[in-house]
Amino acid sequence: MREILRRYCDSEDLQDKAMASLRRALELRHQHFDAILGNFYDESEPPLRLRLAA
């Protein structure tokens, strides 16, 4: 990750902004899955399993 930041974000300011954006993206992802878990999860249902056609 740090190598990517150094390669594409050539200033400390850009690196800081990129890290802040990544932190925000991760936080939003956690909020999204917490909302799904809190509003739609039912312990009595079996886990959803993806089955690919053979």
N, CA, C and O atoms as CSV, one atom per row, in Angstrom:
chain,resi,resn,atom,element,x,y,z
A,1,MET,N,N,0.828,-1.189,0.000
A,1,MET,CA,C,0.000,0.000,0.000
A,1,MET,C,C,0.873,1.253,0.000
A,1,MET,O,O,0.645,2.186,-0.770
A,2,ARG,N,N,1.851,1.256,0.855
A,2,ARG,CA,C,2.713,2.437,0.926
A,2,ARG,C,C,3.455,2.665,-0.387
A,2,ARG,O,O,3.674,3.805,-0.797
A,3,GLU,N,N,3.841,1.562,-1.046
A,3,GLU,CA,C,4.535,1.693,-2.327
A,3,GLU,C,C,3.625,2.338,-3.374
A,3,GLU,O,O,4.074,3.167,-4.166
A,4,ILE,N,N,2.363,1.960,-3.374
A,4,ILE,CA,C,1.404,2.558,-4.309
A,4,ILE,C,C,1.248,4.041,-4.015
A,4,ILE,O,O,1.218,4.862,-4.932
A,5,LEU,N,N,1.149,4.383,-2.738
A,5,LEU,CA,C,1.025,5.802,-2.376
A,5,LEU,C,C,2.248,6.590,-2.824
A,5,LEU,O,O,2.122,7.693,-3.355
A,6,ARG,N,N,3.410,6.030,-2.613
A,6,ARG,CA,C,4.638,6.739,-3.016
A,6,ARG,C,C,4.723,6.894,-4.536
A,6,ARG,O,O,5.190,7.914,-5.042
A,7,ARG,N,N,4.272,5.884,-5.240
A,7,ARG,CA,C,4.379,5.909,-6.701
A,7,ARG,C,C,3.389,6.892,-7.332
A,7,ARG,O,O,3.754,7.633,-8.244
A,8,TYR,N,N,2.161,6.904,-6.862
A,8,TYR,CA,C,1.119,7.686,-7.520
A,8,TYR,C,C,0.768,9.000,-6.814
A,8,TYR,O,O,0.179,9.893,-7.423
A,9,CYS,N,N,1.117,9.116,-5.571
A,9,CYS,CA,C,0.877,10.355,-4.824
A,9,CYS,C,C,2.245,10.948,-4.505
A,9,CYS,O,O,2.881,10.585,-3.516
A,10,ASP,N,N,2.677,11.855,-5.353
A,10,ASP,CA,C,4.063,12.311,-5.292
A,10,ASP,C,C,4.330,13.444,-4.308
A,10,ASP,O,O,5.423,14.008,-4.283
A,11,SER,N,N,3.333,13.772,-3.504
A,11,SER,CA,C,3.567,14.770,-2.455
A,11,SER,C,C,2.959,14.253,-1.150
A,11,SER,O,O,2.068,13.405,-1.152
A,12,GLU,N,N,3.453,14.775,-0.067
A,12,GLU,CA,C,2.928,14.363,1.238
A,12,GLU,C,C,1.451,14.716,1.372
A,12,GLU,O,O,0.679,13.973,1.977
A,13,ASP,N,N,1.065,15.853,0.805
A,13,ASP,CA,C,-0.336,16.273,0.849
A,13,ASP,C,C,-1.232,15.268,0.119
A,13,ASP,O,O,-2.285,14.889,0.630
A,14,LEU,N,N,-0.816,14.840,-1.070
A,14,LEU,CA,C,-1.602,13.852,-1.810
A,14,LEU,C,C,-1.658,12.523,-1.071
A,14,LEU,O,O,-2.698,11.865,-1.066
A,15,GLN,N,N,-0.564,12.120,-0.452
A,15,GLN,CA,C,-0.549,10.883,0.321
A,15,GLN,C,C,-1.504,10.967,1.503
A,15,GLN,O,O,-2.229,10.013,1.787
A,16,ASP,N,N,-1.509,12.106,2.191
A,16,ASP,CA,C,-2.420,12.294,3.324
A,16,ASP,C,C,-3.875,12.240,2.870
A,16,ASP,O,O,-4.717,11.631,3.529
A,17,LYS,N,N,-4.161,12.879,1.745
A,17,LYS,CA,C,-5.536,12.875,1.224
A,17,LYS,C,C,-5.954,11.470,0.790
A,17,LYS,O,O,-7.091,11.057,1.016
A,18,ALA,N,N,-5.034,10.745,0.169
A,18,ALA,CA,C,-5.337,9.378,-0.244
A,18,ALA,C,C,-5.620,8.495,0.973
A,18,ALA,O,O,-6.566,7.708,0.961
A,19,MET,N,N,-4.817,8.623,2.003
A,19,MET,CA,C,-5.045,7.831,3.216
A,19,MET,C,C,-6.369,8.180,3.876
A,19,MET,O,O,-7.081,7.294,4.348
A,20,ALA,N,N,-6.704,9.462,3.911
A,20,ALA,CA,C,-7.979,9.882,4.486
A,20,ALA,C,C,-9.147,9.298,3.676
A,20,ALA,O,O,-10.153,8.873,4.243
A,21,SER,N,N,-9.003,9.283,2.366
A,21,SER,CA,C,-10.050,8.718,1.510
A,21,SER,C,C,-10.187,7.217,1.748
A,21,SER,O,O,-11.303,6.699,1.798
A,22,LEU,N,N,-9.078,6.522,1.894
A,22,LEU,CA,C,-9.133,5.091,2.171
A,22,LEU,C,C,-9.770,4.804,3.527
A,22,LEU,O,O,-10.568,3.876,3.661
A,23,ARG,N,N,-9.415,5.606,4.529
A,23,ARG,CA,C,-10.037,5.439,5.852
A,23,ARG,C,C,-11.543,5.626,5.772
A,23,ARG,O,O,-12.307,4.855,6.354
A,24,ARG,N,N,-11.968,6.664,5.042
A,24,ARG,CA,C,-13.407,6.943,4.893
A,24,ARG,C,C,-14.100,5.806,4.140
A,24,ARG,O,O,-15.197,5.396,4.520
A,25,ALA,N,N,-13.485,5.298,3.093
A,25,ALA,CA,C,-14.075,4.202,2.334
A,25,ALA,C,C,-14.252,2.961,3.209
A,25,ALA,O,O,-15.283,2.292,3.143
A,26,LEU,N,N,-13.251,2.661,4.021
A,26,LEU,CA,C,-13.362,1.506,4.918
A,26,LEU,C,C,-14.450,1.710,5.963
A,26,LEU,O,O,-15.208,0.790,6.269
A,27,GLU,N,N,-14.521,2.908,6.504
A,27,GLU,CA,C,-15.556,3.197,7.504
A,27,GLU,C,C,-16.953,3.073,6.892
A,27,GLU,O,O,-17.853,2.512,7.515
A,28,LEU,N,N,-17.136,3.591,5.683
A,28,LEU,CA,C,-18.437,3.475,5.015
A,28,LEU,C,C,-18.781,2.018,4.725
A,28,LEU,O,O,-19.940,1.617,4.833
A,29,ARG,N,N,-17.788,1.239,4.361
A,29,ARG,CA,C,-18.021,-0.188,4.114
A,29,ARG,C,C,-18.471,-0.877,5.399
A,29,ARG,O,O,-19.396,-1.689,5.377
A,30,HIS,N,N,-17.825,-0.558,6.511
A,30,HIS,CA,C,-18.223,-1.140,7.799
A,30,HIS,C,C,-19.650,-0.715,8.155
A,30,HIS,O,O,-20.444,-1.540,8.606
A,31,GLN,N,N,-19.976,0.545,7.957
A,31,GLN,CA,C,-21.331,1.023,8.242
A,31,GLN,C,C,-22.361,0.297,7.382
A,31,GLN,O,O,-23.441,-0.059,7.855
A,32,HIS,N,N,-22.019,0.085,6.126
A,32,HIS,CA,C,-22.917,-0.597,5.195
A,32,HIS,C,C,-23.222,-2.016,5.691
A,32,HIS,O,O,-24.385,-2.410,5.776
A,33,PHE,N,N,-22.171,-2.781,6.018
A,33,PHE,CA,C,-22.399,-4.148,6.458
A,33,PHE,C,C,-23.006,-4.219,7.855
A,33,PHE,O,O,-23.756,-5.149,8.151
A,34,ASP,N,N,-22.698,-3.262,8.708
A,34,ASP,CA,C,-23.360,-3.207,10.019
A,34,ASP,C,C,-24.858,-2.967,9.852
A,34,ASP,O,O,-25.666,-3.548,10.576
A,35,ALA,N,N,-25.231,-2.106,8.892
A,35,ALA,CA,C,-26.653,-1.833,8.637
A,35,ALA,C,C,-27.349,-3.082,8.121
A,35,ALA,O,O,-28.460,-3.395,8.549
A,36,ILE,N,N,-26.708,-3.797,7.209
A,36,ILE,CA,C,-27.300,-5.040,6.705
A,36,ILE,C,C,-27.466,-6.034,7.845
A,36,ILE,O,O,-28.529,-6.634,8.000
A,37,LEU,N,N,-26.430,-6.206,8.633
A,37,LEU,CA,C,-26.478,-7.148,9.746
A,37,LEU,C,C,-27.556,-6.749,10.757
A,37,LEU,O,O,-28.299,-7.601,11.243
A,38,GLY,N,N,-27.637,-5.474,11.067
A,38,GLY,CA,C,-28.591,-5.009,12.064
A,38,GLY,C,C,-30.036,-5.021,11.603
A,38,GLY,O,O,-30.942,-5.183,12.420
A,39,ASN,N,N,-30.269,-4.853,10.303
A,39,ASN,CA,C,-31.638,-4.737,9.816
A,39,ASN,C,C,-32.187,-5.988,9.138
A,39,ASN,O,O,-33.403,-6.179,9.097
A,40,PHE,N,N,-31.328,-6.830,8.615
A,40,PHE,CA,C,-31.825,-7.925,7.793
A,40,PHE,C,C,-31.328,-9.309,8.206
A,40,PHE,O,O,-31.776,-10.308,7.644
A,41,TYR,N,N,-30.434,-9.391,9.153
A,41,TYR,CA,C,-29.904,-10.689,9.563
A,41,TYR,C,C,-30.895,-11.419,10.447
A,41,TYR,O,O,-31.433,-10.855,11.399
A,42,ASP,N,N,-31.128,-12.675,10.120
A,42,ASP,CA,C,-32.024,-13.511,10.907
A,42,ASP,C,C,-31.268,-14.791,11.265
A,42,ASP,O,O,-30.946,-15.594,10.389
A,43,GLU,N,N,-30.988,-14.974,12.556
A,43,GLU,CA,C,-30.203,-16.123,13.001
A,43,GLU,C,C,-30.854,-17.455,12.663
A,43,GLU,O,O,-30.168,-18.471,12.549
A,44,SER,N,N,-32.172,-17.458,12.501
A,44,SER,CA,C,-32.865,-18.717,12.233
A,44,SER,C,C,-32.678,-19.176,10.789
A,44,SER,O,O,-32.921,-20.345,10.489
A,45,GLU,N,N,-32.264,-18.312,9.908
A,45,GLU,CA,C,-32.054,-18.682,8.511
A,45,GLU,C,C,-30.648,-19.246,8.313
A,45,GLU,O,O,-29.698,-18.808,8.962
A,46,PRO,N,N,-30.525,-20.215,7.417
A,46,PRO,CA,C,-29.183,-20.752,7.144
A,46,PRO,C,C,-28.349,-19.710,6.398
A,46,PRO,O,O,-28.902,-18.817,5.757
A,47,PRO,N,N,-27.035,-19.818,6.478
A,47,PRO,CA,C,-26.172,-18.868,5.767
A,47,PRO,C,C,-26.393,-18.982,4.250
A,47,PRO,O,O,-26.637,-20.065,3.721
A,48,LEU,N,N,-26.302,-17.860,3.588
A,48,LEU,CA,C,-26.438,-17.838,2.136
A,48,LEU,C,C,-25.139,-18.378,1.531
A,48,LEU,O,O,-24.051,-17.912,1.869
A,49,ARG,N,N,-25.257,-19.342,0.657
A,49,ARG,CA,C,-24.090,-19.927,-0.007
A,49,ARG,C,C,-24.248,-19.752,-1.514
A,49,ARG,O,O,-25.298,-20.072,-2.071
A,50,LEU,N,N,-23.243,-19.262,-2.152
A,50,LEU,CA,C,-23.248,-19.124,-3.600
A,50,LEU,C,C,-22.964,-20.466,-4.231
A,50,LEU,O,O,-21.969,-21.116,-3.910
A,51,ARG,N,N,-23.831,-20.876,-5.123
A,51,ARG,CA,C,-23.626,-22.140,-5.826
A,51,ARG,C,C,-23.495,-21.841,-7.304
A,51,ARG,O,O,-24.428,-21.354,-7.943
A,52,LEU,N,N,-22.346,-22.135,-7.827
A,52,LEU,CA,C,-22.089,-21.911,-9.240
A,52,LEU,C,C,-22.557,-23.119,-10.043
A,52,LEU,O,O,-22.418,-24.266,-9.617
A,53,ALA,N,N,-23.112,-22.830,-11.210
A,53,ALA,CA,C,-23.569,-23.915,-12.079
A,53,ALA,C,C,-22.375,-24.746,-12.541
A,53,ALA,O,O,-21.302,-24.217,-12.831
A,54,ALA,N,N,-22.584,-26.034,-12.600
A,54,ALA,CA,C,-21.478,-26.938,-13.006
A,54,ALA,C,C,-21.302,-26.968,-14.507
A,54,ALA,O,O,-20.426,-27.669,-15.012
